[in-house]
Amino acid sequence: MRSLALSLLLTGGLAASAAAAPAAYPTAVLADYVLGCMAARGQSPDALQRCACSIDRLAARLPYDDYVKAETVLRMRRETTGRDQITMFRTSPWAQEMVDKLRRAQLEADVECF
């Protein structure tokens, strides 16, 4: 089902909406987001449409550079090695602000699409 969803993304709905996405997210990032969303919400055509809507709305609210920074902070927070080096990602106000901005944009997008 995952390959079917990816095929649909690359040949149909998401490829067309990616071109219109104002924040210019790379297609691979859009596809990864939609696949993750579908894994959490179901592998159906309806989930595909709603997840594609969600990333489009997110991209309209959050510039790609801000998305990358917030995702990096979240990834670093999951790290278990090098605790001293990654403490700043867990405790710094600037890091929390990046994550909060991403979460707000995701929630707003989900409200519109789900």
ABEGO torsion letter per residue (X at the ends): XAAAAAAAAAABAAAAAAAABAAGBBAAAAAAAAAAAAAAAEBBAAAAAAAAAAAAAAAAABBAAAAAAAAAAAAAAABABGAAAAAAAAABAAAAAAAAAAAAAAAAAAAAAX
